[in-house]
Amino acid sequence: MNLKKRTFNYEEYFSKYENLIPNYENFLFSLKFPIPQYFRINTLKVPTKEDQEYLLEILRKKGVNFEKIEEIPYFYRVLNNEEISLGNLEEYSLGLIHSMTLSSSLPVIALDPKPGDLILDMCAAPGGKTGLIAMMTEDKAIVVSNDKRIDRLTALVANIKRLGITCTITTRYRGEHFPFGIPFNKILVDAPCTGEGRYRVGLEGEILYQKGSGKANLPSIQKGLLVRAFDLVEPGGIIVYSTCTINPKENEEVVDYLLRKRQAELLDWESPLPFHPGITEWEGKPYHPSLKLSKRYYTHEIQAVGFFVAKIKRIN
Ligand SMILES: C[S@@+](CC[C@H](N)C(=O)[O-])C[C@H]1O[C@@H](n2cnc3c(N)ncnc32)[C@H](O)[C@@H]1O
């Protein structure tokens, strides 16, 4: 396929969101800069304050400049982005740290995993959120980490091993067909999406990191995943639906679809990062008013990948 045919000018591409994205000009400007790298300390392998301080000191000595993220425990922002590749560090190979964008923690914070929970991570690979769930529950929940792609499952299993996690079972199903019979009390649907929250802009105004055009049916896949998650979770259980895209058709409209099909309600939760409420209308189509409880995160406001997060409760 001719790659040029797939790339768009960014101003043209994002113009449909001009009235949706706050401080739109700042948003466009921010796309010209790389998103900072972040890492988190893996407390499963580095549990004590003393060892954490020692680890940070070693990283400093190796030339990693970073600052602590006050809002989210154990996360650090790399300040000398261009000079550092976190994945090449020995501390990464040993599983003492894990690199993941800051906003990737938000769906897990919304899920609020606790020791003893039985959790399905429906689209789990390569495992950033599974790893954080394991860390937040001190490896004491049971986490079924599922993904449909074998190549990505390989990366997931490698990450689980590297991070010293023992509480996971990995499975390979299309989420829409994940089998019934396991009484999950929490399910994370970190859905495949167009990834607009990751897009950056090249020197000629071309969009970088844009995925292929074979994703046209994403909203229907996302709806299938979310409805199945609802049917799998126990009554009273929690589902978190998240994407790293801006498109309301992959976000609010998917949750709106669930609210029309099933007895579900949106829940509020305390966000550590600034957000904008979900929208209740797009291109003339009204969504359920409670969608304002979902949360939109924009790259230029959080200096991380843009995200959408909705916390949902199964009522009956
Ligand atoms: C946004 S990524 C997940 C990232 C992951 N949660 C993490 O934190 O590392 C979406 C994942 O969904 C998987 N996927 C796509 N379609 C799927 C389906 N129908 N069922 C299950 N997984 C699917 C993809 O292979 C991809 O790994």
The ligand as a Gaussian input file, in Angstrom:
#p B3LYP/6-31G(d) Opt

LIG

0 1
 C       -5.043000      -0.576000      23.381000
 S       -4.337000      -2.130000      23.157000
 C       -4.282000      -2.748000      24.811000
 C       -3.162000      -2.199000      25.647000
 C       -3.055000      -2.904000      26.989000
 N       -4.301000      -2.831000      27.733000
 C       -1.940000      -2.366000      27.855000
 O       -2.200000      -1.620000      28.794000
 O       -0.774000      -2.706000      27.593000
 C       -5.668000      -3.040000      22.502000
 C       -5.430000      -4.534000      22.426000
 O       -6.658000      -5.134000      22.001000
 C       -6.338000      -6.301000      21.289000
 N       -7.551000      -6.678000      20.544000
 C       -7.991000      -6.205000      19.363000
 N       -9.187000      -6.765000      19.054000
 C       -9.491000      -7.606000      20.069000
 C      -10.579000      -8.477000      20.324000
 N      -11.597000      -8.573000      19.469000
 N      -10.567000      -9.208000      21.464000
 C       -9.531000      -9.117000      22.338000
 N       -8.461000      -8.314000      22.124000
 C       -8.447000      -7.567000      21.019000
 C       -5.148000      -5.912000      20.466000
 O       -4.413000      -7.047000      20.071000
 C       -4.380000      -4.995000      21.422000
 O       -3.387000      -5.716000      22.089000

